[in-house]
Amino acid sequence: MLLRRIYDAQLAQASYLVACRSTQEAIVIDPTCDIDRYLEIAATEGVRIVAVAETHVHADFVSGMCGFAALHPIRAYLSAEGAELPWMARAQLAPGAEIVRLRAGAGFSVGTLDFIVRHTPGHTRESVTFELLNLANGTRVLFSGDFLFAGDVGRPDLGAFATDGLTLKEAVDQLRGSLASLADLPSDTRVMPGHGAGSECGKSICNIPATTLGIERVINRALRSHGDSDGFAAAMATGTNEPPPYFAHVKKINEAGSRAFAALPSVRELSCDEFAARCERPEFTIIDTRPWNDFLDSRLPYAISAPFERAFGPTVANYLEPDDALVLIAECAKVPEIVRVLLRVGVAPESIEGFIEPRAVSQLATGSFATQGVDDISPAQAHALIERGAVTVVDVRSCSEFSAGHLPGAKHIPYTHLRTRIGELDKSKPVVCYCRGGSRSTHASAYLARAGFTAFNMRGGYWPYAGRGFAVV
């Protein structure tokens, strides 16, 4: 057997390519929409993708299920434990492709590999786990999707995004039942989860690629406590951030049917004049992928700071309206990978107008469209402004970080929620943003400046401020 974990560090998301070596047939579990990468890996490994399976309807990335079924003669295995999705009734399938909806206990084979479906709801109503049975050494493998992670479980509060949604109480009760259903499995059962550390689909996922039920029965608080109804419900209700706003948009895409991308769309390079014209039009959002200091040197209007690093995709997706037109400031060599990430978080390719190289922007930044709406300040400067009551202080960290300590009078708005909660802030008053180390607050302050605020990023974040002896609560 061939088992390849295909990991997207941007989304902390894992897909799996599983192949039977004797027949060279393969299945992909939980693919993203850029399906070319799975086809390339399969070709390199000398196997042929004959099936694709999905553990549930995803909210954090655009699925590749529709793309595979529209372009390739595959069997598409989907859960029948929830409502039929709108795209299934009108899907235009490739010749030989087939949609197969499966209920708990159903099985299917890929070559000599046998899978069985376990219904494991809680994260969503339709969530299933694919259990691989007949390995040579007798070990079983669970492809658990967003049900069971290393050290954690899928968030039950995200089920409300679905058309066939769950109340939180229903989701928590179902999740308890799903965890209880694992009791019959041996401790050496391998668990291949759908996410790693940093994903918003859990709250404390461990930074390891795979685990076993034996390990989880020791370290996983949810798995240990599922027998205590009240304690389990309390644990599920604490320490969780609000769901990222872009999840609702992506969920709708996946329910309606995501687009098929046989190859990455190309993005043209803009001339300096074309870029300058777009800088002066508020309907365009400039995605500046350069480091923060380079962004500050330019301070372009209608630009947001989103260095191309970990969490770039979710950061951008949470700051965009679905119909926003985008222009990228990015190195030409990085543009294809940036486009790939944007597609995964629900950005339509036609909304990307083009890109310009950073070196070209540096020649334009002193022009008439430069803005002074955002700046860096030190903790001491922030403290002086706060003492005078001259600013609104916004803590853009997570709920748990805010609860552990924050600046007096700070308003808590996680940086990923500024677009949906910006109406809570007074535009006539300058805003100081801070986070733990000064990174998330750069995104927040740049976004506020784009929206017309005078915004300051507090360098270094919370700990240098507290370390100087300034009051915190």
N, C-alpha and C positions, 0 to 999 in steps of 0.2 A: 504493500500500500504506500502511496505517496500522500503526505499531508503537508500542505504549505499554508502557513499563516501569512496573510497579506495585510499589513498594518498601515494605517493612515495616522501619523502622529498628530496632524492638524486636528482631527476629530477624535483622537484616541479610539479609533474604530477598527475592528478586525473582520475581514472576510476570510474564507477558507476555501482552498482548492484541495479536493480529496479525490484521488484517482486509484483505480484498480490497475495494478501493474500487468496482470495477465491479459486483460482486454484493452488496456490503454484508454479506458473510458473514465471521464471525470465529471464531478459535480462541483459547482461553486455555491457556497452558502453565504447569504447576505451580501451580494455585490453592490458596489456603488455604480452610479450612472455612467461613468467613464469605463465602459466594458472592454476597451482595447487593451488595457493592462492585463486583464485576466487571459485574454486570447494570446497575448505575447508570452506570458508565463507558461501557459499550456503548451504552446509551440516549442518553447525552450526545453520543457520537460518531456516532449514527445508524446503528449496525451491529447485527447480530443474531448472537448466539453460537450456532454450530451444532456446535462440536466442542470437546473438552477433551483435553489430552494431558499425560501425566506421565512425567518422565524416569526416575524410580525411586521406590521406596517410601521415603518420607521418615521421618526419625527426630526432626527438630527442630521440626516443626509438623504439625498435623492437616490432612490433605489435604481439598480440596473436591471431589475426583473423585466420591465416592459421592453427595454432595449434588446435584451437577449431574445425574448419571445418574438419581437418584431423582425429581427434580422437573422436569426439562426434557428435551425430545426432542433430545438431543445424541448425537454419536458420541464414545465414550470410548476414546481411543487409549492403550494400555498396552503395556509391554514383554512379549514372550513369551520372553525370554531367561532367565527364572528360573521358579520354580515358580508355578503358578496360586495366587492368593491365596484364602484361605477365603471372603472376601466375594463373590467373583465368582460362585461356584456358587449362592448363595442371594440374589443381589441382586434387589430389587424395583425394576424400572426404570420410569421414566415411559413412557407410550405414545409410541412412536417412537424411544425411546433405544436405543442399541446399544453393546455392549462389543466392541472390536476389538483383539485382541492381535497385535502386530507383531514380526517378527524382523528382523535386520539385512538391509538391502537393500530392504525393503518400502517402498512409497510411499503417500501419500495426498494429496488436494487439498482446499483450502478456497477456493472460488471458482476464480480462475485461479492461485492460489498453490500450487506443488508442493513437497511435503516428502519427504525420504527419511530412513530410519532408519539410524543408525550405532550398532552395539553398542560401547559404551565402558565396559566393566566395570573394577572396581578399588575404587571407593568402595563399590559394592555389585555383586553378581553380575549383576543384571538391568539395570544402568544403561544408558540409551541417550541419544544426542544426536540432536536433530531438525535436519536440514540443510535450509534454505530455498534453493531452487535458482535460480529464474527471475526474479530482479530485473531491472529494465529496464537498469541499468548493468552487468550481468554479475557484480556482487558476490554472494558467497554469505554466508549468515548461519548460524551454529551456535548453537542453543539448547542449551547444554552441561550444564544442570542442575548437579549437584555433581561433575562429572568435571573440568572445566577452569575455573579462576577467573582473574581478573586477577592475575598474579604467583604463582599457586599452583595446587594440584590438590586434589581431594577426598581427605579422610583415608581411607587404606585400612584403618585399624583399626576403623572403624565397621561393616564388613560382618558382624562377628560378632553384631550385634544381630538380624539377620534370621533368620527361620525356615529359609530356604535359605542359611545363612550361609557365610562364607569364613574360612579361616585367614588369619593375617596374611601369611604367605608367598605363599599363593595370590593374595590381593588385590594385593600388591605386584607380583607377576609379571604379573597381568592389567592392572594400571594401566600398567606399562611398555609392554605390547603396545598398549594403547589410545592412548597418546601416540605410539607409532611409526606408528599408522594415520593420523595427521594429515599425514604427509609428502607426500601427493599433493595437498594443498590449497594454493592460492596464499596469499601473505603478506597480501593485502588482505582475506582472509576475516574477516568480523566475528564476534566471540564475545560472546554475551549470556549471562553466567553466572547461576547460581541464587542466588548469595550475594555480599555485599560484605564490606568490612572489619569485623571483630568477630565473624563467625560462627564457631561451634565446629566447623563442618564442614570448615574448613581451618585452617591455623596461621599464615599470613602473607599474607592476601588484601589486595591493594591497594585503596585507597579511591577507585576509579573505577568508573563504572556499566557500562562496556563496554570491550572491547579488540579487538585484531586478532591473528591468528596471527603476523604479522610482529613485532609488539611482544613477544608472548610468547616467540618464538624468541630474543629478546635478553634479556629480564628474568626469565623464569620458570626458576628453577633446576632444577625437576623436568623440564621439557620439554627443557632443554639437556642434562641428565645421564642421560636414560633409556637411552641406549645402553650405559652402564657399569653392569652388573648389581649389583656389590658397592657401588659408590658411591651408586647410586640407593636401594638397600635401606637403607643407612646414613642417608641423608638423610631417608627416610620415617620412620625409627625415632627421630629426635631432635627435641627441641623441641616435642613435642606433649603437651597436657594429657590426663589421663584423660577419657574421654567423660562428658559430664554425665549424672547418673543419670536425669533425666527422659526422656532419649532412648529408653530401653528401653520405657517406658510408652507413649510416642507411637507408636513402631514397632508395638507390638501393636495399638493402636487402628487404625492404617492398614492393617494386614494383615487384621484382623477386619472392617473396614468402618466408617468414621467416620460420624457422624450428619449428617443434612441440616439445615441452618439456613437457612430461607428468609428469616428476619429475625432480628435480635438478640433474645435472650430479655430480658424486662424483669426488673428487680430492685427489690424494694420497699424503701422507707425505713423503718427501725426507729425505734420510740420510744426515749426514753432508758431507760425501764424494761426494754424488750425487750433493748436492747443490754447494759445492766448485768447482766441475768440470764445472758446468754451469756458475758460476761467472766469469770464465776465457774465456768464449766464447761470442763474441759480438752479435751473432744471438739471444741470450736470453736477454730479458728485465726483470730485477728484480723489482717487484712492492713492495716497502717497505712501509707497512701500519703503521709503528710505528710513534710516535711523532718525530718532526724534530730533537730534540737534540739527540735522539737515532740514527737517521739516520747519523748525523754528527759524532757520536762516531765510526761508522763502515766505512762510506764513501766507499762503495763497488763500483767497476767499473760496468758499464752497469746497474746501479740502478737508479730509479727515486723515489722521495719522494712523497708519496700520502697517508697521514694518512687517516684511514677509518672514515671519517666524512662527513658532508654535501658537496656535489659536488664531491665526490670521483670518481663516475662513469664518468661524463663528463671530468674531469681532465685527467684521465687515457686514455680515448678514444681519446682525442685530441692529445696525445703524442705518439700514437701507429700507426704503419703501419698495414694494414689489416692482413698480414701474420706473424706478430711478434709472437715468442714463449715466453710465460710468466712463471715466477716463482714468487710465492707470499711469502713474509715474513709476516706472520699473525698468530694470535692465532687460534688454532684448532677450538675453539667454534665459531669463527667469519667467518671461511672460507665459510660455506654454504651461508651466507648472502652476502659476498663479491662476490661469484660466481654469485649469483642471480643478483646483480647490474651490473656486467660485461656483462652478457647475454643481459640485457636490452639495453646496449649501443653498441651492435653489436660485442662483442668479441665471437669468436667461442669457444665452450667448449674444443675441442681437442687442442687448442693452449695453454691451461693452463697445463703446464707440472707437476706442483705439488706445494707444499708449505713446508715451514719450520718454526718452532716455533721461535719467537724472542730470547728466552733464548739460543737456539742452535747457533744462529748467533753471539751472543756476544762472544762465544768461538773461532770463526773463524776470527773475524774482524781484528786481528793484524797479519794475515798471509801475504803471499807474494802477494796476490791480493788486498790488501788495497790500496786506492788511496787518494791523497791529493788535488783533483781537485776542491773542493768546501769548503767554509768556511763562517762563520758569521763575519760581521764587524759592528762597531758602526757608527752612522751618522758622528761623528767627523773623524773617520778613512776614511770613504767614501769621505768626503769633502777634506781631505788631498790628496787622490789619484786623485780626480777630478781636484784639483787646479794644480797638477803637469802634468795633461794631460796624466796620466798613464793608464787610463781605458776608456772603452766604457760604458756609462750609458744607461741602458734599463729600461724604465717605462713600467711595465706589467699590468697597470690598464686599465679600460675601456676608451672609447673615451671621454665620458663626464667628467670623473675624470681628464684625461690628459688636456682637454681644460680648466678646472677650475684652473689649476696651476701645474707646473712641474719643475724639476731641469733643469738648463740651459744646452742646448746641448743634452738633453736626447733623445734617439731614442724611439719612441712609438711602441711597439709590445705587444699587449695583451697576457697574459701568455698562453691562449688557442691556440694561433697562432704561437708559436715558431717553431713547427715542419715544418710548411709550409713556414716560413719566415727566417729560420736560416741562409740561404745563404746571407742574408743582413749584417751579422756580420763577423768581422775579427777575425779568430781564433787565430791569433798571438798576440792579445791584450786582457788582462784580462777584464772581464765584471762585472759590479756592477748592480744587479737587485734590484728594489724597487717597492713597491705597497703602499697601504694606511696604512696597519697595520703590514705588515711583513709576512703574510701567503701565499698569491699568489706568492710572490717573492721567497719563499722557493722552491715551485714546479719548478719555472722557472730556478733558479740557479742550482738545482740538475739536471734538464734535460740538461742544457748546459754543465755541467761537464761530464755527460754521453756521450755527443757528442764530447768531447775532449777539451772543453774550460776550462780555469781557471776562475772560477765564484765565485762571492761573493754575499751573501744575506745581504742587509742593514737592520739590526734589527730595528724593530719599524716602518719602512716605512717613508712615506713622511712627516707626521706632526711633528714627533720629529726632523727631519732635518730642516724643516722650522722654528720650534719653537726655535731652537738655534740661529736663526738670519742669517743662511746661505742663500745665494741668491736663489730665485726661480722666475720663470716667469709665 
